[in-house]
Amino acid sequence: MSAELIHATAADLAHRLSAGEVSAVEVTQAHLDRIAAVDGDVHAFLHVSEQALDVAAQVDADRAAGDALPELAGVPVAIKDVLCTLDMPSTSGSKILEGWVPPYDATVVARLRAARMVPLGKTNMDEFAMGSSTEFSAYGPTKNPWDLTRIPGGSGGGSAAAVAAFEAPFALGSDTGGSIRQPGAVTGTVGVKPTYGGVSRYGAIALASSLDQVGPVSRTVLDAALLHDAIGGHDPRDATSIPDAWPSMTAAAREGLTGDVLKGLRVGVVTDLDGEGFQPGVRQRFHETLEKLSAAGAEIVEVSAPHFQYAIAAYYLILPAEASSNLAKFDSVRFGMRVDVAGGTVEDVMAATREAGFGPEVKRRIILGTYALSAGYYDAYYGSAQKVRTLIQRDFDACFTQADVLVSPAAPTTAFRFGEKLDDPLAMYLNDVTTIPANLAGVPGMSLPMGLAPEDGLPTGLQIMAPARHDARLYQVGAAVEQLLESDWGGPLWSKAPQLG
Amino acid sequence: MSEITPESVRHLASLARIALTEDEIASLTTELGAIVDAVATVQQVAGDDVPATSHPIPLTGGMRVDEPGTPLTTAEALAGAPDSDGTRFRVTAILGEEQ
C-alpha cells in the first residue's frame, strides 16, 4: 500500500482521497515513511513538518463530517525553503537565517493551506537560491536520486529530488534563472516557471525581484497544472502581481492529454540554444523529440534569437545588483544571526554577522552587485545589461511571430558530479544558458523529461517556452509532448529510476 | 582587463558591510576580475537607441486599497530578533568613539 501511494500522481491521490478509497493520514504517513527511509541518502529536506499528520487528520475528519473540500485536500506537498512558513523554519539555505521561523506565511503557502494540502517539510536549496547544484546550501548538498554522486540541479535541487525520490508527489520551487527548470531536467521531473507576476512573490525570500517566480515541481505535467492553479493568480500583497484572470492550467493540461493539440502546432527551435557546449546525448534526445513532434503533425521551424548569447552576461549583472540590495536586510537587527563584536558599533556587528552568516557564492554576488551599481560603473554594466534585456525581449517577440511555442534542451548537460564546477563560477553559471532568457523576458517556461542520455543513462529535459501570460499553452503542449514521449518509452521516465533505500 | 584590485574589493566589502578576510579578498579579486571581464560583453551590443528594461511585464498602479489590516503584533515582530527588550529591537552603539 505504502509503496503504491508514494508512486501515485497528485491527481490520482486527489481522486482517491475524494472517493474515500484512502485517507489523508495514510497518504501522508506513506510519504513521511519514505522520507525517513531515503532522505538520509538524498537530503532533499532541511526540515520535516511535525504537524503533517495532524493536518492530514483534520482533512479526514472534515471529509468524514461531509464538508465540501477542495480538489487537492489531503495531498502532501513539499515547500522550498525560500518560502516563508509560519510553522516551520525558513532559512533560504543560509546560516544567517538558521532556525528562523517567520511570523507570516508566503501567499503561495497560505494558498496551499487554503486548498487543504498537507505541507510535508522544507526542501534544500543553494543559499538564497544562488547556484545550480545545491552545493552552495549552508546545510550540505542534496543528492540526485538517479545517481547519489551527482548534483540534483539548483537552486531548487531539494524540491526536484524530493519529487524524483517519491518523498512528495509535488513541491513548490522558485525560479530566478532556471532554479525550477534545470533541476527538473537533471532529475527527470517536471518544473514550471510561470509568467513573471503570474504567481505571488509575497513571502518568497527575495533573490532578484525582477526575475524571481514561484512555480510547481512535479512528476507529471497535469500535477504541475493542479499546483499552479492552487497557488496562482493576483495577490494584492505583491505589487508586481498581474491582476488579470487566468484560465485553468489543469483544463489546459487535460486538453493536451486528450486532444490533438500537436497537429499544426508551430514549434520554434531556438538555434542559438543548441550546439557548442551541449552534451551529445542531450542534443540527440532533443532532435529525436523534434522528429517525434514532427511525426505527430507539429510544424518544426527554426528561429533565431541572436541576443540570447548575451543573456548570461546581462543576468550576472542584473541578478547581483538586485541581490546586493535585497540581502541588505540581513543586518543582525530584526531577524537571523548576530555575531557580537566586543566594543563594536552596530555596523561592526553587521559586518561580522554577514561575514560569518553568508557563504562564498552569496558574498561573491553581493560584492559583484555592489560593484555593478557603483557610481561610474552603473551605466557601463547595469545600464547596458538592462538594454540587453530589451533586446532579448525583442528576440522573443520576433520568435513568437513565427512559432506558437519555443523549444530547447532545458539544461546543456545531464547531472554533473559534485565538486566538478564548484571552484569555477563561470562554468557553473553556464548551466543556466538555456533557462535565463525566459527570466529576463518574463515569459513562462516548462521543463519536462526528454529521455535518458545514451552516454551516461541520466535524465535530459526539454524546455518549452510560451509568450508572456500564455502559461496555459505550456500545459496544453507539455501534456501532449509528455504523452507522446511516454507512449514511446512504454511508461514514465521515472519508472526507470534506480531503487533507493 | 577589469579594474578589480584587492583595494577595490576591500572598499566594496565595506560598502556591503561584509568583514571579508584577507584570503577572501585575494580570491574574490581574481574571481571577480574574471567575472567582470566575461559580463562586460553587454557593453558591445546595445546602442544608445535601445531603451532599458527594468521590469519584464509592464504594470502600472500596483496599489492596493488603503484599508486597515491586521499587522504583526509587537511580540510577533520581535520573535525572530537576535535581541530585544520586549518592545523594541536592541542593538549595540550606533556611533563609534571617533564619530
Contacts between the chains, C-beta under 8 A, distances in Angstrom:
chain1	res1	chain2	res2	distance
A	100	B	80	5.2
A	101	B	79	7.5
A	101	B	80	6.8
A	102	B	80	7.2
A	103	B	72	5.2
A	103	B	76	4.1
A	103	B	77	6.6
A	103	B	79	6.0
A	103	B	80	7.0
A	104	B	72	7.2
A	195	B	57	7.0
A	196	B	56	4.7
A	196	B	57	5.1
A	197	B	57	4.9
A	197	B	59	6.9
A	210	B	54	6.5
A	210	B	55	5.5
A	210	B	56	6.5
A	211	B	56	7.8
A	236	B	64	4.0
A	236	B	65	7.4
A	237	B	64	7.4
A	239	B	59	7.8
A	239	B	62	3.5
A	239	B	63	7.5
A	239	B	64	7.9
A	240	B	55	7.2
A	240	B	57	7.5
A	240	B	59	6.5
A	240	B	62	6.8
A	242	B	57	6.5
A	242	B	59	7.0
A	243	B	59	8.0
A	307	B	45	6.6
A	310	B	41	6.0
A	310	B	42	5.8
A	310	B	45	5.4
A	312	B	39	7.9
A	313	B	38	6.4
A	313	B	39	4.3
A	313	B	40	7.5
A	313	B	41	4.7
A	313	B	42	4.8
A	314	B	39	7.7
A	314	B	42	5.3
A	316	B	35	6.6
A	316	B	38	7.7
A	316	B	39	5.1
A	317	B	39	5.3
A	317	B	42	6.4
A	324	B	16	6.3
A	328	B	16	8.0
A	328	B	17	7.8
A	331	B	17	7.6
A	332	B	82	6.2
A	332	B	91	7.9
A	333	B	81	7.2
A	333	B	82	7.4
A	333	B	89	5.3
A	333	B	91	5.6
A	334	B	77	7.9
A	334	B	80	7.2
A	334	B	81	5.7
A	334	B	89	6.0
A	335	B	80	3.9
A	335	B	81	6.3
A	335	B	82	7.9
A	336	B	80	7.1
A	336	B	82	7.3
A	337	B	82	7.1
A	338	B	82	3.5
A	338	B	83	6.9
A	340	B	92	7.6
A	341	B	92	7.8
A	344	B	92	6.5
A	344	B	93	8.0
A	345	B	92	6.5
A	345	B	93	5.1
A	345	B	94	6.5
A	345	B	95	6.5
A	345	B	96	4.7
A	346	B	91	4.6
A	346	B	92	5.5
A	346	B	93	6.8
A	346	B	94	5.5
A	347	B	17	6.5
A	348	B	19	7.9
A	348	B	96	7.8
A	349	B	91	7.2
A	349	B	92	5.8
A	350	B	17	4.8
A	351	B	14	7.7
A	351	B	17	4.7
A	351	B	18	6.0
A	351	B	19	4.0
A	352	B	19	5.2
A	354	B	16	7.6
A	354	B	17	5.7
A	354	B	18	4.6
A	354	B	19	7.4
A	355	B	18	5.4
A	355	B	19	4.1
A	355	B	20	6.4
A	355	B	21	7.6
A	358	B	18	6.8
A	360	B	24	7.9
A	363	B	18	5.9
A	363	B	20	7.0
A	363	B	24	6.9
A	363	B	28	7.2
A	364	B	28	6.4
A	364	B	31	6.3
A	364	B	32	7.2
A	364	B	35	7.8
A	366	B	16	5.0
A	366	B	18	6.7
A	367	B	9	6.4
A	367	B	12	4.9
A	367	B	13	6.2
A	367	B	16	6.1
A	367	B	18	7.4
A	367	B	28	6.0
A	367	B	32	6.4
A	368	B	32	5.9
A	368	B	35	6.2
A	368	B	36	7.5
A	370	B	12	4.7
A	370	B	15	5.4
A	370	B	16	4.7
A	371	B	4	7.6
A	371	B	8	7.6
A	371	B	12	5.5
A	371	B	32	7.0
A	371	B	36	7.1
A	374	B	12	7.5
A	374	B	15	8.0
A	380	B	40	7.9
A	380	B	43	5.9
A	381	B	36	7.9
A	381	B	39	7.1
A	381	B	40	7.6
A	381	B	42	7.1
A	381	B	43	7.8
A	383	B	52	6.1
A	384	B	42	4.2
A	384	B	43	4.9
A	384	B	45	7.9
A	384	B	46	5.8
A	385	B	39	7.6
A	385	B	42	4.9
A	386	B	52	3.6
A	386	B	53	5.6
A	386	B	54	6.0
A	387	B	42	7.7
A	387	B	45	7.8
A	387	B	46	3.4
A	387	B	50	4.4
A	387	B	51	7.3
A	387	B	52	5.4
A	387	B	53	7.7
A	388	B	42	5.0
A	388	B	45	6.1
A	388	B	46	5.7
A	389	B	52	7.4
A	389	B	53	4.2
A	389	B	56	7.7
A	390	B	46	7.4
A	390	B	50	5.4
A	390	B	51	5.8
A	390	B	52	6.6
A	390	B	53	4.5
A	391	B	45	6.6
A	391	B	46	6.1
A	391	B	50	6.3
A	393	B	53	6.3
A	393	B	56	7.4
A	425	B	31	5.9
A	425	B	34	7.8
A	425	B	35	6.2
A	426	B	34	6.3
A	426	B	35	6.5
A	426	B	38	5.8
A	439	B	56	7.9
A	440	B	56	7.0
A	441	B	56	5.9
A	442	B	56	2.7
A	442	B	57	4.8
A	468	B	56	7.5
A	468	B	57	6.0
